[in-house]
Amino acid sequence: MRIHVATDHAGLDFSRTVREHVASLGHEVHDHGPVDYDPLDDYPAFCINAARAVACDLEQGVEALGIVFGGSGNGEQIAANKVRGIRAALVWSDATAILAREHNDANVIAIGARQHSVEEVLRFIDVFVSTPFPGDERHARRIAQVGEYESTGAIVGHGIV
């Protein structure tokens, strides 16, 4: 599987460890930055580029996921979710990693580097990457509704103002 990784200065050390860990599991890792520590860097471009790469890979039939980091993971999740076709979930436990895949077919996770130990982060990633989307009808239906709104600005059967 291809894994796209991005961060900001707060997650740079985690990012290096994560890239090495994910590669050691046999995945193809693509780093979308930053390369060097800059306490004034701006995470949106890094995270959006990683999310765009995931979306592009998926459109081309390449199995791909993304991992974005920041101090809390919140801004990184928001940035990744601006990319059409991306469902980024903020993960803070094994349960949220599992549910992100099983209920939302999330294709990007955001993690707060200042919120967790290295061991926790690697476990969340392992759980996320190894959990398949089972395709239950109710979850697929809800994901389709989100995609419909993303594409058309409307959801059939529900008035959107």
Backbone as a chain_set.jsonl record, in Angstrom:
{"seq": "MRIHVATDHAGLDFSRTVREHVASLGHEVHDHGPVDYDPLDDYPAFCINAARAVACDLEQGVEALGIVFGGSGNGEQIAANKVRGIRAALVWSDATAILAREHNDANVIAIGARQHSVEEVLRFIDVFVSTPFPGDERHARRIAQVGEYESTGAIVGHGIV", "coords": {"N": [[0.838, -1.171, 0.0], [0.389, 2.291, -0.623], [1.474, 4.944, 1.326], [0.879, 8.178, 2.308], [2.473, 10.852, 3.894], [2.396, 13.7, 5.993], [3.187, 16.693, 7.827], [3.622, 19.204, 10.387], [5.883, 21.489, 11.99], [5.577, 20.613, 14.644], [5.104, 17.908, 14.496], [7.272, 16.8, 13.256], [9.425, 15.129, 14.213], [7.968, 12.831, 14.963], [6.994, 12.181, 12.47], [9.24, 11.304, 11.021], [9.876, 8.951, 12.427], [7.487, 7.539, 12.037], [7.438, 7.242, 9.218], [9.662, 5.55, 8.849], [8.798, 3.311, 10.319], [6.399, 2.539, 8.989], [7.415, 1.99, 6.444], [9.025, -0.166, 7.116], [7.162, -2.112, 7.395], [6.602, -2.814, 4.891], [5.247, -1.037, 3.263], [4.871, 1.496, 0.748], [6.198, 4.591, 1.136], [5.445, 8.023, 0.973], [6.686, 11.179, 1.473], [5.411, 14.3, 2.256], [6.37, 16.53, 3.392], [7.138, 18.78, 6.116], [10.673, 19.085, 5.325], [12.729, 20.089, 6.878], [13.084, 21.436, 10.213], [11.042, 24.106, 11.068], [9.807, 26.452, 13.037], [7.823, 28.2, 12.296], [6.452, 27.209, 10.173], [3.827, 26.431, 7.79], [1.242, 24.288, 8.01], [-1.002, 23.677, 6.263], [-0.441, 23.452, 3.4], [1.311, 21.245, 3.266], [-0.271, 19.158, 4.329], [-2.532, 19.232, 2.67], [-1.335, 18.631, 0.221], [-0.516, 15.975, 0.726], [-3.026, 14.777, 1.111], [-4.183, 15.269, -1.408], [-2.544, 13.645, -2.949], [-3.263, 11.117, -1.973], [-5.974, 11.059, -2.79], [-5.644, 11.217, -5.579], [-4.187, 8.849, -6.083], [-6.129, 6.95, -5.282], [-8.145, 7.464, -7.156], [-6.868, 6.495, -9.389], [-6.84, 3.846, -8.918], [-4.949, 2.901, -7.165], [-4.041, 1.495, -4.145], [-4.174, 3.373, -1.282], [-3.4, 5.377, 1.596], [-3.432, 8.088, 3.993], [-1.453, 9.904, 6.396], [-1.455, 12.443, 8.658], [0.123, 14.885, 10.702], [0.221, 17.054, 13.525], [0.457, 19.508, 16.147], [-1.962, 19.163, 17.632], [-3.449, 17.809, 15.768], [-5.853, 18.66, 14.821], [-6.037, 20.969, 13.017], [-4.666, 19.899, 10.865], [-6.307, 17.773, 10.139], [-8.568, 19.22, 9.331], [-7.511, 20.635, 7.133], [-6.806, 18.493, 5.391], [-9.336, 17.445, 4.901], [-10.414, 19.247, 3.138], [-9.895, 18.457, 0.614], [-11.336, 17.057, -2.198], [-12.957, 13.969, -1.998], [-11.55, 13.021, 0.117], [-11.629, 11.634, 3.31], [-10.885, 12.485, 6.245], [-9.945, 11.599, 9.501], [-9.728, 12.453, 12.913], [-7.647, 10.842, 15.066], [-7.347, 9.379, 18.221], [-7.236, 7.17, 19.755], [-7.181, 3.55, 19.908], [-9.752, 2.665, 19.373], [-10.919, 4.86, 17.98], [-9.373, 4.82, 15.702], [-10.081, 2.349, 14.576], [-12.869, 2.697, 14.202], [-12.843, 4.855, 12.45], [-12.076, 3.68, 10.062], [-13.898, 1.45, 9.82], [-16.508, 2.581, 10.021], [-16.457, 4.976, 8.613], [-14.874, 4.723, 6.403], [-12.453, 6.084, 6.335], [-9.738, 7.68, 4.754], [-7.552, 9.071, 5.391], [-5.711, 9.776, 8.297], [-5.491, 11.936, 11.098], [-3.262, 12.924, 13.575], [-2.447, 14.048, 16.804], [0.645, 15.087, 17.542], [1.68, 16.106, 19.874], [0.14, 15.004, 21.766], [0.376, 12.318, 22.272], [2.317, 9.352, 22.98], [5.171, 7.942, 21.249], [4.862, 5.181, 20.954], [2.074, 4.882, 21.218], [1.183, 6.334, 18.962], [2.278, 4.834, 16.821], [0.906, 2.45, 17.207], [-1.777, 3.312, 16.787], [-1.61, 3.938, 14.086], [-0.915, 1.441, 12.964], [-3.238, -0.009, 13.593], [-5.162, 1.477, 12.171], [-4.253, 1.228, 9.471], [-4.429, -1.522, 9.113], [-7.098, -2.14, 9.396], [-9.915, -3.006, 7.631], [-12.46, -1.491, 5.504], [-15.619, -2.615, 6.005], [-17.877, -2.257, 4.446], [-20.576, -2.128, 5.189], [-24.032, -1.566, 4.63], [-25.397, 0.657, 5.822], [-23.311, 2.338, 6.585], [-21.978, 2.748, 4.164], [-24.013, 4.077, 2.808], [-24.199, 6.465, 4.256], [-21.652, 7.539, 3.853], [-21.81, 7.927, 1.11], [-23.74, 9.954, 1.079], [-22.329, 12.099, 2.186], [-20.369, 12.363, 0.212], [-22.034, 13.044, -1.925], [-22.986, 15.566, -1.137], [-20.555, 16.893, -1.111], [-19.972, 16.923, -3.823], [-22.254, 18.086, -5.072], [-23.45, 19.954, -3.427], [-25.813, 19.428, -2.24], [-28.083, 17.195, -0.533], [-29.973, 14.527, -1.325], [-33.345, 14.336, -0.392], [-33.048, 15.704, 1.929], [-33.366, 18.91, 3.061], [-31.142, 21.422, 2.306], [-29.929, 24.435, 3.3]], "CA": [[0.0, 0.0, 0.0], [1.106, 3.565, -0.627], [1.112, 5.776, 2.473], [1.332, 9.567, 2.175], [2.679, 11.419, 5.223], [2.703, 15.131, 6.066], [3.193, 17.181, 9.202], [4.157, 20.538, 10.581], [7.059, 21.398, 12.863], [5.27, 19.89, 15.883], [5.089, 16.473, 14.26], [8.393, 16.401, 12.396], [10.129, 13.967, 14.764], [7.061, 11.697, 14.821], [6.892, 11.85, 11.05], [10.409, 10.497, 10.655], [9.692, 7.633, 13.035], [6.353, 6.901, 11.363], [7.858, 6.842, 7.865], [10.529, 4.374, 8.985], [7.971, 2.2, 10.793], [5.484, 2.125, 7.916], [8.242, 1.381, 5.401], [9.497, -1.468, 7.601], [6.044, -3.05, 7.236], [6.49, -3.122, 3.47], [4.46, -0.047, 2.545], [5.588, 2.534, -0.006], [5.945, 5.83, 1.874], [5.735, 9.288, 0.296], [6.733, 12.276, 2.439], [4.992, 15.558, 1.661], [7.006, 17.632, 4.083], [8.34, 19.488, 5.712], [11.937, 18.351, 5.398], [13.506, 20.658, 7.975], [12.331, 22.077, 11.287], [10.794, 25.54, 10.99], [8.696, 26.655, 13.97], [6.817, 29.078, 11.701], [5.921, 26.622, 8.94], [2.376, 26.401, 7.624], [0.871, 22.899, 7.737], [-2.028, 23.364, 5.259], [0.085, 22.995, 2.108], [1.848, 19.892, 3.414], [-1.375, 18.211, 4.533], [-3.352, 19.202, 1.454], [-0.586, 17.878, -0.803], [-0.606, 14.547, 1.054], [-4.406, 14.361, 0.843], [-4.351, 15.255, -2.866], [-1.859, 12.456, -3.456], [-4.119, 9.974, -1.64], [-7.141, 11.113, -3.669], [-5.175, 10.892, -6.934], [-3.894, 7.41, -6.105], [-7.385, 6.208, -5.222], [-8.8, 7.631, -8.462], [-6.131, 5.678, -10.356], [-6.918, 2.454, -8.505], [-3.814, 2.554, -6.311], [-4.406, 1.425, -2.734], [-3.415, 4.421, -0.599], [-3.916, 6.04, 2.783], [-2.613, 9.211, 4.411], [-1.246, 10.167, 7.814], [-1.016, 13.818, 8.848], [0.447, 15.188, 12.088], [0.452, 18.403, 14.008], [0.441, 19.525, 17.603], [-3.197, 18.525, 18.078], [-4.034, 17.056, 14.667], [-7.107, 19.276, 14.388], [-5.86, 21.766, 11.801], [-4.236, 19.002, 9.806], [-7.51, 17.076, 9.706], [-9.395, 20.18, 8.605], [-6.877, 20.884, 5.835], [-6.938, 17.299, 4.54], [-10.742, 17.278, 4.529], [-10.778, 20.19, 2.076], [-9.625, 17.801, -0.658], [-12.466, 16.235, -2.647], [-12.741, 12.531, -1.92], [-10.816, 12.655, 1.334], [-12.339, 11.527, 4.58], [-9.838, 12.485, 7.263], [-10.462, 11.439, 10.856], [-8.821, 12.684, 14.026], [-7.519, 9.59, 15.816], [-6.712, 9.553, 19.523], [-7.274, 5.899, 20.473], [-7.368, 2.405, 19.019], [-11.164, 2.624, 18.966], [-11.211, 5.846, 16.935], [-8.704, 4.35, 14.483], [-10.913, 1.277, 14.019], [-14.14, 3.26, 13.74], [-12.584, 5.698, 11.284], [-12.077, 2.793, 8.885], [-15.092, 0.605, 9.722], [-17.746, 3.335, 9.872], [-16.321, 6.141, 7.739], [-13.923, 4.437, 5.331], [-11.486, 7.18, 6.329], [-8.547, 7.379, 3.968], [-6.473, 9.849, 6.005], [-5.869, 10.031, 9.725], [-4.751, 13.038, 11.7], [-2.863, 12.578, 14.941], [-1.761, 15.109, 17.542], [1.965, 14.626, 17.971], [1.929, 16.543, 21.25], [-0.885, 14.397, 22.607], [0.569, 10.875, 22.406], [3.674, 8.802, 22.928], [5.525, 7.3, 19.977], [4.258, 3.852, 20.945], [0.645, 5.044, 20.928], [1.021, 6.773, 17.569], [2.547, 3.698, 15.923], [-0.205, 1.509, 17.364], [-2.938, 3.875, 16.094], [-1.375, 3.805, 12.644], [-1.017, 0.012, 12.63], [-4.655, -0.377, 13.662], [-5.834, 2.147, 11.054], [-3.832, 0.648, 8.189], [-4.818, -2.933, 9.014], [-8.551, -2.295, 9.51], [-10.603, -2.781, 6.351], [-13.836, -0.987, 5.507], [-16.425, -3.794, 5.689], [-18.885, -1.942, 3.436], [-21.952, -2.235, 5.677], [-24.911, -0.691, 3.843], [-25.702, 1.922, 6.494], [-22.126, 3.187, 6.547], [-21.779, 3.12, 2.755], [-25.05, 5.065, 2.49], [-23.83, 7.74, 4.886], [-20.475, 8.04, 3.144], [-22.314, 8.415, -0.184], [-24.405, 11.235, 1.31], [-21.283, 13.103, 2.345], [-19.807, 12.56, -1.124], [-23.034, 13.753, -2.729], [-22.936, 16.975, -0.749], [-19.258, 17.398, -1.549], [-20.022, 17.105, -5.276], [-23.387, 18.859, -5.584], [-23.936, 20.943, -2.469], [-27.15, 19.015, -1.781], [-28.282, 15.799, -0.156], [-31.332, 14.152, -1.716], [-34.243, 14.004, 0.708], [-32.791, 16.561, 3.084], [-33.208, 20.29, 2.632], [-29.908, 22.107, 2.7], [-30.115, 25.868, 3.059]], "C": [[0.885, 1.236, 0.0], [0.568, 4.415, 0.519], [1.735, 7.152, 2.282], [1.353, 10.199, 3.559], [2.982, 12.908, 5.096], [2.571, 15.578, 7.515], [3.428, 18.68, 9.217], [5.347, 20.38, 11.519], [6.802, 20.57, 14.115], [5.33, 18.379, 15.707], [6.279, 15.949, 13.494], [9.131, 15.179, 12.924], [9.264, 12.71, 14.667], [7.021, 11.237, 13.368], [8.047, 10.973, 10.599], [10.265, 9.067, 11.176], [8.587, 6.862, 12.329], [6.751, 6.413, 9.976], [8.723, 5.589, 7.92], [9.714, 3.151, 9.384], [7.092, 1.66, 9.664], [6.26, 1.46, 6.777], [8.725, -0.003, 5.83], [8.413, -2.539, 7.5], [5.784, -3.382, 5.768], [5.667, -2.142, 2.655], [5.381, 0.945, 1.827], [5.225, 3.884, 0.619], [6.365, 7.031, 1.025], [5.612, 10.408, 1.316], [6.404, 13.583, 1.725], [5.445, 16.76, 2.48], [6.435, 17.896, 5.462], [9.587, 18.614, 5.859], [12.745, 18.804, 6.608], [12.597, 21.33, 8.991], [12.258, 23.589, 11.06], [9.588, 25.819, 11.882], [7.588, 27.557, 13.423], [6.219, 28.496, 10.425], [4.393, 26.61, 8.957], [1.975, 25.01, 7.154], [-0.124, 22.717, 6.589], [-1.473, 22.84, 3.932], [0.613, 21.569, 2.195], [0.715, 18.869, 3.481], [-2.278, 18.109, 3.309], [-2.631, 18.44, 0.352], [-0.627, 16.381, -0.535], [-2.003, 14.024, 0.739], [-4.676, 14.303, -0.658], [-3.693, 14.019, -3.467], [-2.666, 11.192, -3.156], [-5.303, 9.929, -2.598], [-6.765, 10.725, -5.104], [-4.887, 9.403, -7.06], [-5.182, 6.597, -6.136], [-8.147, 6.292, -6.544], [-8.157, 6.742, -9.519], [-6.116, 4.202, -9.967], [-5.751, 1.978, -7.669], [-4.287, 2.568, -4.863], [-3.531, 2.405, -1.956], [-4.169, 4.927, 0.618], [-2.984, 7.202, 3.115], [-2.553, 9.329, 5.917], [-0.73, 11.591, 7.921], [-0.89, 14.098, 10.339], [0.518, 16.678, 12.326], [0.462, 18.353, 15.509], [-0.781, 18.818, 18.163], [-3.793, 17.603, 17.027], [-5.294, 17.699, 14.111], [-6.972, 20.047, 13.08], [-5.472, 20.897, 10.618], [-5.418, 18.213, 9.253], [-8.388, 18.004, 8.878], [-8.816, 20.427, 7.215], [-7.062, 19.696, 4.898], [-8.371, 17.126, 4.055], [-11.206, 18.277, 3.468], [-10.571, 19.585, 0.685], [-10.785, 16.88, -1.006], [-12.078, 14.758, -2.606], [-11.996, 12.074, -0.69], [-11.763, 12.665, 2.518], [-11.266, 11.365, 5.651], [-10.466, 12.455, 8.649], [-9.373, 11.731, 11.873], [-8.819, 11.428, 14.89], [-6.774, 9.864, 17.11], [-6.737, 8.272, 20.352], [-7.367, 4.772, 19.446], [-8.793, 2.376, 18.486], [-11.465, 3.636, 17.872], [-10.512, 5.477, 15.626], [-9.543, 3.277, 13.795], [-12.198, 1.859, 13.437], [-13.968, 4.168, 12.531], [-12.621, 4.871, 10.004], [-13.415, 2.07, 8.735], [-16.374, 1.388, 9.452], [-17.661, 4.441, 8.836], [-15.444, 5.9, 6.522], [-12.928, 5.576, 5.183], [-10.261, 6.752, 5.544], [-7.344, 8.212, 4.415], [-6.76, 9.915, 7.5], [-4.994, 11.201, 10.127], [-4.478, 12.659, 13.148], [-2.141, 13.766, 15.555], [-0.451, 14.607, 18.101], [2.278, 15.024, 19.41], [0.985, 15.886, 22.246], [-0.584, 12.943, 22.968], [2.048, 10.502, 22.405], [3.919, 8.187, 21.549], [4.85, 5.939, 19.873], [2.767, 3.922, 20.622], [0.414, 5.392, 19.465], [1.229, 5.604, 16.613], [1.428, 2.66, 16.012], [-1.458, 2.021, 16.645], [-2.806, 3.687, 14.589], [-1.51, 2.352, 12.213], [-2.476, -0.435, 12.604], [-5.4, 0.215, 12.471], [-5.525, 1.46, 9.725], [-4.341, -0.784, 8.032], [-6.33, -3.166, 9.086], [-9.209, -2.021, 8.165], [-11.958, -2.099, 6.557], [-14.724, -2.149, 5.107], [-17.553, -3.528, 4.689], [-20.319, -2.108, 3.886], [-22.813, -1.172, 5.007], [-25.144, 0.645, 4.526], [-24.515, 2.878, 6.465], [-21.837, 3.645, 5.117], [-22.779, 4.196, 2.347], [-24.67, 6.432, 3.049], [-22.616, 8.366, 4.205], [-20.89, 8.605, 1.793], [-23.018, 9.756, -0.021], [-23.392, 12.361, 1.466], [-20.649, 13.41, 0.982], [-20.743, 13.314, -2.044], [-23.004, 15.244, -2.407], [-21.64, 17.62, -1.229], [-19.286, 17.738, -3.042], [-21.08, 18.1, -5.734], [-23.844, 19.986, -4.685], [-25.323, 20.622, -1.945], [-27.114, 17.552, -1.37], [-29.737, 15.479, -0.461], [-32.14, 13.781, -0.485], [-34.054, 14.869, 1.941], [-32.549, 17.983, 2.584], [-31.935, 20.9, 3.176], [-30.091, 23.587, 2.336], [-28.777, 26.515, 2.834]], "O": [[1.986, 1.229, 0.551], [-0.643, 4.585, 0.663], [2.948, 7.285, 2.117], [0.382, 10.102, 4.31], [3.727, 13.328, 4.21], [1.922, 14.915, 8.325], [3.429, 19.333, 8.174], [5.77, 19.26, 11.807], [7.708, 19.894, 14.603], [5.58, 17.651, 16.668], [6.305, 14.777, 13.116], [9.436, 14.272, 12.15], [9.768, 11.64, 14.326], [7.016, 10.039, 13.086], [7.844, 10.002, 9.871], [10.504, 8.102, 10.45], [8.732, 5.671, 12.054], [6.431, 5.284, 9.602], [8.535, 4.669, 7.124], [9.921, 2.066, 8.841], [7.056, 0.453, 9.424], [5.798, 0.47, 6.211], [8.825, -0.91, 5.004], [8.711, -3.733, 7.516], [4.865, -4.133, 5.443], [5.411, -2.385, 1.476], [6.511, 1.191, 2.25], [4.056, 4.268, 0.624], [7.452, 7.069, 0.449], [4.568, 10.573, 1.948], [7.029, 13.933, 0.724], [4.959, 17.874, 2.283], [5.428, 17.332, 5.891], [9.538, 17.536, 6.452], [13.373, 17.988, 7.283], [11.482, 21.742, 8.67], [13.277, 24.256, 10.883], [8.464, 25.463, 11.526], [6.524, 27.663, 14.033], [5.551, 29.207, 9.674], [3.763, 26.758, 10.004], [2.318, 24.596, 6.047], [-0.098, 21.656, 5.967], [-2.001, 21.865, 3.396], [0.383, 20.769, 1.288], [0.735, 17.853, 2.787], [-2.733, 17.021, 2.956], [-3.261, 17.676, -0.38], [-0.761, 15.593, -1.471], [-2.146, 12.945, 0.164], [-5.334, 13.375, -1.128], [-4.232, 13.416, -4.395], [-2.742, 10.293, -3.994], [-5.605, 8.876, -3.16], [-7.497, 9.983, -5.76], [-5.297, 8.768, -8.031], [-5.311, 5.662, -6.926], [-8.726, 5.303, -6.995], [-8.832, 6.289, -10.444], [-5.45, 3.397, -10.618], [-5.576, 0.774, -7.479], [-4.871, 3.552, -4.41], [-2.306, 2.293, -1.961], [-5.399, 4.91, 0.666], [-1.878, 7.289, 2.581], [-3.468, 8.914, 6.628], [0.308, 11.922, 7.349], [-1.688, 13.614, 11.141], [0.838, 17.456, 11.428], [0.473, 17.271, 16.095], [-0.666, 17.978, 19.055], [-4.566, 16.705, 17.361], [-5.756, 17.319, 13.035], [-7.721, 19.798, 12.136], [-5.908, 21.141, 9.493], [-5.521, 18.006, 8.044], [-8.897, 17.604, 7.831], [-9.551, 20.429, 6.228], [-7.435, 19.872, 3.738], [-8.595, 16.705, 2.92], [-12.316, 18.14, 2.953], [-11.027, 20.149, -0.31], [-11.172, 16.026, -0.209], [-11.026, 14.356, -3.104], [-11.825, 10.875, -0.472], [-12.575, 13.573, 2.695], [-10.802, 10.258, 5.927], [-11.406, 13.198, 8.931], [-8.23, 11.306, 11.71], [-9.864, 11.003, 15.384], [-5.716, 10.494, 17.113], [-6.317, 8.271, 21.509], [-7.604, 5.016, 18.263], [-9.023, 2.1, 17.309], [-12.189, 3.321, 16.928], [-11.017, 5.794, 14.55], [-9.698, 3.293, 12.574], [-12.568, 1.547, 12.306], [-14.854, 4.242, 11.679], [-13.14, 5.32, 8.982], [-14.003, 2.071, 7.653], [-17.243, 0.906, 8.725], [-18.673, 4.811, 8.24], [-15.289, 6.794, 5.69], [-12.595, 5.988, 4.072], [-9.803, 5.614, 5.649], [-6.248, 8.068, 3.874], [-7.906, 10.087, 7.916], [-3.915, 11.423, 9.578], [-5.349, 12.142, 13.848], [-1.321, 14.411, 14.902], [-0.432, 13.796, 19.027], [3.056, 14.352, 20.087], [1.031, 16.185, 23.439], [-1.215, 12.388, 23.867], [2.899, 11.235, 21.9], [2.982, 7.947, 20.788], [4.323, 5.585, 18.818], [2.257, 3.116, 19.844], [-0.45, 4.811, 18.809], [0.435, 5.409, 15.692], [1.051, 2.062, 15.004], [-2.131, 1.248, 15.964], [-3.765, 3.326, 13.907], [-2.152, 2.062, 11.204], [-2.895, -1.155, 11.698], [-6.188, -0.48, 11.829], [-6.431, 1.151, 8.951], [-4.653, -1.207, 6.919], [-6.789, -4.285, 8.859], [-9.077, -0.925, 7.62], [-12.522, -2.131, 7.651], [-14.612, -2.639, 3.983], [-18.125, -4.471, 4.141], [-21.21, -2.221, 3.045], [-22.39, -0.028, 4.836], [-25.093, 1.681, 3.863], [-24.692, 4.089, 6.336], [-21.49, 4.805, 4.894], [-22.429, 5.126, 1.62], [-24.814, 7.445, 2.364], [-22.564, 9.579, 4.006], [-20.382, 9.644, 1.371], [-22.907, 10.616, -0.896], [-23.585, 13.454, 0.934], [-20.423, 14.571, 0.642], [-20.302, 14.131, -2.852], [-22.999, 16.08, -3.31], [-21.638, 18.759, -1.697], [-18.69, 18.728, -3.468], [-20.85, 18.87, -6.667], [-24.556, 20.885, -5.134], [-25.944, 21.45, -1.279], [-26.25, 16.783, -1.79], [-30.638, 16.106, 0.095], [-31.685, 13.011, 0.361], [-34.826, 14.769, 2.895], [-31.644, 18.228, 1.787], [-31.695, 20.886, 4.384], [-30.376, 23.922, 1.186], [-28.705, 27.723, 2.611]]}, "num_chains": 1, "name": "protein.A"}
